[in-house]
Amino acid sequence: MKRISIGLLGLGTVGSGVVKIIQRNGQQIARRVGAELHVKRVLVRDPGKERGVELPADTLTTDPSLILQDPEIDIVVEVMGGVEPARDYILQALSAGKHVVTANKEVLAKVGDEIFATAAANKTDVYFEGSVGGGIPLIMPLKEGLTANRLHTVMGIINGTTNYVLTKMTDERAPFDEVLEQAQNLGYAEADPSSDVDGLDAAYKLSILASLAFDARIPLEQVYVEGIRAITPADIESARELGYVVKLLAIGKERPDGIEVRVHPTFVPTHHPLAAVQGVFNAVFVQGDAVGDLMFYGRGAGEMPTGSAVVGDIIDAVRNLQSKVNGRVKMMRQDKPIIPIGQTTSRYYVRMLVVDRPGVLAGIASCFGQNDVSIESVIQKGKGEDPVSLVFVTHEVKHANMARALDQIARLAVVREITNTIRVEGEPRR
């Protein structure tokens, strides 16, 4: 039986999962693809570090050239993360005629065009199922199974850390800082959680998903991003009362005038499938003109789920090698307009603290009206207190109009603070 040699760049959480799966299921994989997978070399920073996987001593190396320049290695698997040196190693591998499997969403979001162009120029392929959604099959369905459709929405929970935090805040009515500390203690959040809680991780992933769904180049800098640091138990409770839950959503929509790509906290109706996604799980909701509504759900990160996606890509690469084909699924991305956030429309939840006196509501409503913001509902919490809380839900309105209205309202003498503004996606059951 033919042996396919693999070079692995990185032996952290995902890399260890890849090795474990190949070792555990190697015979089954060999029967399915007609070739044996052999991890020939692994690039690590510290060969002496304990990693929970057993490999021959000569497999580990600190020299990337032993992988990138080895003519016997057919497939290079990059699971290092970050942009550099991952980008450099990927480009070297592709230029050397090697196929690349990566789970690195950041490098694809930031320099994906360069990587795919290099692959095309060298008749090699890039596989990246593990870059979004961990073990959830997302990339292949978008690249192949759904290509008969005109997709108009891809929307999902694609960061497990933030979903865990928001789930715990909802269940325990606990503040953000307290729940984040719990998540860090449990290993669900990094010591520096900024990429997760500020929405950057989800933005990387949305850039990849939207580019596939809409056949478009999605520059990362044009993805609008808000994180979850400002979410409070009061917002969670308001959502509950109104028939919603709060989720950090990554939303991509193709409209006649362009593409929306935005990441932000969102009120999601309790009956929507995404509302039921709890803890560290991920889910992506897709709408197509022929297939209708689909949802992909599962573990969005971790050693074995992401390892499963990476090994699945390795198997796909091996099958193509066996058939002597490459470039079977091309990245045909077009230049399409990205709609600026100011031109997007949403319904909004607004919570503010105001002085409790006659005429306050009329003054606020006047500011909304002057900017074409239509109010769907308003709730006052507290009476005779200083201040009281007002909660508004608007009809659909352009972001720029909403921003102008809120700027006016914030300058009213009777308004102490606009405590939060959150977009609303969909209608609750009445």
LINGI-V357743 format. One record per residue. N is the residue number from 1. D_CENTER is the distance of its C-alpha to the mean C-alpha in whole Angstrom. Layout:
n=N d_center=D_CENTER
n=N d_center=D_CENTER
This chain:
n=1 d_center=39
n=2 d_center=37
n=3 d_center=35
n=4 d_center=32
n=5 d_center=31
n=6 d_center=28
n=7 d_center=27
n=8 d_center=24
n=9 d_center=23
n=10 d_center=22
n=11 d_center=23
n=12 d_center=21
n=13 d_center=19
n=14 d_center=17
n=15 d_center=20
n=16 d_center=22
n=17 d_center=21
n=18 d_center=21
n=19 d_center=25
n=20 d_center=26
n=21 d_center=24
n=22 d_center=27
n=23 d_center=30
n=24 d_center=29
n=25 d_center=29
n=26 d_center=30
n=27 d_center=33
n=28 d_center=32
n=29 d_center=29
n=30 d_center=32
n=31 d_center=34
n=32 d_center=31
n=33 d_center=31
n=34 d_center=34
n=35 d_center=34
n=36 d_center=33
n=37 d_center=30
n=38 d_center=31
n=39 d_center=29
n=40 d_center=32
n=41 d_center=30
n=42 d_center=28
n=43 d_center=27
n=44 d_center=27
n=45 d_center=28
n=46 d_center=30
n=47 d_center=32
n=48 d_center=34
n=49 d_center=31
n=50 d_center=30
n=51 d_center=27
n=52 d_center=28
n=53 d_center=29
n=54 d_center=32
n=55 d_center=33
n=56 d_center=36
n=57 d_center=37
n=58 d_center=37
n=59 d_center=33
n=60 d_center=32
n=61 d_center=32
n=62 d_center=31
n=63 d_center=32
n=64 d_center=29
n=65 d_center=32
n=66 d_center=33
n=67 d_center=30
n=68 d_center=30
n=69 d_center=33
n=70 d_center=34
n=71 d_center=35
n=72 d_center=35
n=73 d_center=31
n=74 d_center=30
n=75 d_center=26
n=76 d_center=24
n=77 d_center=21
n=78 d_center=19
n=79 d_center=17
n=80 d_center=18
n=81 d_center=15
n=82 d_center=15
n=83 d_center=17
n=84 d_center=21
n=85 d_center=22
n=86 d_center=20
n=87 d_center=20
n=88 d_center=24
n=89 d_center=24
n=90 d_center=22
n=91 d_center=24
n=92 d_center=27
n=93 d_center=26
n=94 d_center=26
n=95 d_center=29
n=96 d_center=31
n=97 d_center=30
n=98 d_center=28
n=99 d_center=25
n=100 d_center=21
n=101 d_center=19
n=102 d_center=16
n=103 d_center=13
n=104 d_center=12
n=105 d_center=9
n=106 d_center=11
n=107 d_center=14
n=108 d_center=13
n=109 d_center=11
n=110 d_center=14
n=111 d_center=17
n=112 d_center=16
n=113 d_center=19
n=114 d_center=21
n=115 d_center=20
n=116 d_center=20
n=117 d_center=24
n=118 d_center=25
n=119 d_center=24
n=120 d_center=26
n=121 d_center=29
n=122 d_center=29
n=123 d_center=29
n=124 d_center=26
n=125 d_center=23
n=126 d_center=19
n=127 d_center=17
n=128 d_center=14
n=129 d_center=13
n=130 d_center=12
n=131 d_center=9
n=132 d_center=6
n=133 d_center=7
n=134 d_center=10
n=135 d_center=13
n=136 d_center=12
n=137 d_center=14
n=138 d_center=11
n=139 d_center=12
n=140 d_center=16
n=141 d_center=16
n=142 d_center=15
n=143 d_center=17
n=144 d_center=20
n=145 d_center=21
n=146 d_center=19
n=147 d_center=21
n=148 d_center=24
n=149 d_center=22
n=150 d_center=21
n=151 d_center=18
n=152 d_center=18
n=153 d_center=15
n=154 d_center=11
n=155 d_center=10
n=156 d_center=8
n=157 d_center=7
n=158 d_center=4
n=159 d_center=5
n=160 d_center=9
n=161 d_center=11
n=162 d_center=11
n=163 d_center=11
n=164 d_center=14
n=165 d_center=16
n=166 d_center=16
n=167 d_center=17
n=168 d_center=20
n=169 d_center=20
n=170 d_center=21
n=171 d_center=23
n=172 d_center=25
n=173 d_center=25
n=174 d_center=25
n=175 d_center=24
n=176 d_center=20
n=177 d_center=22
n=178 d_center=24
n=179 d_center=21
n=180 d_center=19
n=181 d_center=22
n=182 d_center=22
n=183 d_center=18
n=184 d_center=19
n=185 d_center=23
n=186 d_center=21
n=187 d_center=19
n=188 d_center=16
n=189 d_center=15
n=190 d_center=16
n=191 d_center=20
n=192 d_center=18
n=193 d_center=15
n=194 d_center=14
n=195 d_center=11
n=196 d_center=9
n=197 d_center=12
n=198 d_center=12
n=199 d_center=8
n=200 d_center=8
n=201 d_center=6
n=202 d_center=3
n=203 d_center=6
n=204 d_center=6
n=205 d_center=4
n=206 d_center=5
n=207 d_center=8
n=208 d_center=9
n=209 d_center=8
n=210 d_center=10
n=211 d_center=13
n=212 d_center=14
n=213 d_center=14
n=214 d_center=16
n=215 d_center=18
n=216 d_center=17
n=217 d_center=17
n=218 d_center=14
n=219 d_center=15
n=220 d_center=12
n=221 d_center=15
n=222 d_center=15
n=223 d_center=12
n=224 d_center=13
n=225 d_center=11
n=226 d_center=13
n=227 d_center=12
n=228 d_center=14
n=229 d_center=17
n=230 d_center=19
n=231 d_center=19
n=232 d_center=22
n=233 d_center=24
n=234 d_center=26
n=235 d_center=23
n=236 d_center=22
n=237 d_center=26
n=238 d_center=26
n=239 d_center=23
n=240 d_center=25
n=241 d_center=28
n=242 d_center=27
n=243 d_center=25
n=244 d_center=21
n=245 d_center=19
n=246 d_center=16
n=247 d_center=13
n=248 d_center=10
n=249 d_center=8
n=250 d_center=6
n=251 d_center=10
n=252 d_center=11
n=253 d_center=15
n=254 d_center=18
n=255 d_center=21
n=256 d_center=24
n=257 d_center=24
n=258 d_center=21
n=259 d_center=17
n=260 d_center=15
n=261 d_center=12
n=262 d_center=11
n=263 d_center=9
n=264 d_center=11
n=265 d_center=13
n=266 d_center=15
n=267 d_center=18
n=268 d_center=17
n=269 d_center=20
n=270 d_center=21
n=271 d_center=22
n=272 d_center=19
n=273 d_center=17
n=274 d_center=14
n=275 d_center=16
n=276 d_center=18
n=277 d_center=14
n=278 d_center=16
n=279 d_center=15
n=280 d_center=13
n=281 d_center=12
n=282 d_center=9
n=283 d_center=10
n=284 d_center=9
n=285 d_center=12
n=286 d_center=14
n=287 d_center=17
n=288 d_center=20
n=289 d_center=23
n=290 d_center=25
n=291 d_center=23
n=292 d_center=22
n=293 d_center=19
n=294 d_center=17
n=295 d_center=15
n=296 d_center=13
n=297 d_center=13
n=298 d_center=13
n=299 d_center=13
n=300 d_center=9
n=301 d_center=11
n=302 d_center=15
n=303 d_center=17
n=304 d_center=18
n=305 d_center=15
n=306 d_center=14
n=307 d_center=17
n=308 d_center=18
n=309 d_center=16
n=310 d_center=17
n=311 d_center=21
n=312 d_center=20
n=313 d_center=19
n=314 d_center=22
n=315 d_center=24
n=316 d_center=23
n=317 d_center=24
n=318 d_center=28
n=319 d_center=28
n=320 d_center=28
n=321 d_center=30
n=322 d_center=33
n=323 d_center=33
n=324 d_center=33
n=325 d_center=31
n=326 d_center=28
n=327 d_center=26
n=328 d_center=26
n=329 d_center=23
n=330 d_center=22
n=331 d_center=20
n=332 d_center=21
n=333 d_center=19
n=334 d_center=21
n=335 d_center=22
n=336 d_center=21
n=337 d_center=21
n=338 d_center=18
n=339 d_center=19
n=340 d_center=20
n=341 d_center=18
n=342 d_center=22
n=343 d_center=23
n=344 d_center=20
n=345 d_center=21
n=346 d_center=20
n=347 d_center=22
n=348 d_center=22
n=349 d_center=23
n=350 d_center=25
n=351 d_center=27
n=352 d_center=30
n=353 d_center=33
n=354 d_center=36
n=355 d_center=40
n=356 d_center=42
n=357 d_center=44
n=358 d_center=46
n=359 d_center=44
n=360 d_center=41
n=361 d_center=39
n=362 d_center=41
n=363 d_center=40
n=364 d_center=36
n=365 d_center=36
n=366 d_center=38
n=367 d_center=36
n=368 d_center=33
n=369 d_center=36
n=370 d_center=37
n=371 d_center=33
n=372 d_center=33
n=373 d_center=31
n=374 d_center=32
n=375 d_center=32
n=376 d_center=31
n=377 d_center=32
n=378 d_center=33
n=379 d_center=33
n=380 d_center=36
n=381 d_center=35
n=382 d_center=38
n=383 d_center=42
n=384 d_center=44
n=385 d_center=42
n=386 d_center=41
n=387 d_center=38
n=388 d_center=37
n=389 d_center=33
n=390 d_center=33
n=391 d_center=30
n=392 d_center=29
n=393 d_center=27
n=394 d_center=27
n=395 d_center=27
n=396 d_center=25
n=397 d_center=26
n=398 d_center=25
n=399 d_center=23
n=400 d_center=25
n=401 d_center=28
n=402 d_center=26
n=403 d_center=26
n=404 d_center=30
n=405 d_center=31
n=406 d_center=29
n=407 d_center=31
n=408 d_center=34
n=409 d_center=34
n=410 d_center=33
n=411 d_center=36
n=412 d_center=38
n=413 d_center=40
n=414 d_center=40
n=415 d_center=36
n=416 d_center=35
n=417 d_center=31
n=418 d_center=29
n=419 d_center=26
n=420 d_center=23
n=421 d_center=22
n=422 d_center=19
n=423 d_center=18
n=424 d_center=19
n=425 d_center=18
n=426 d_center=20
n=427 d_center=24
n=428 d_center=25
n=429 d_center=28
n=430 d_center=31
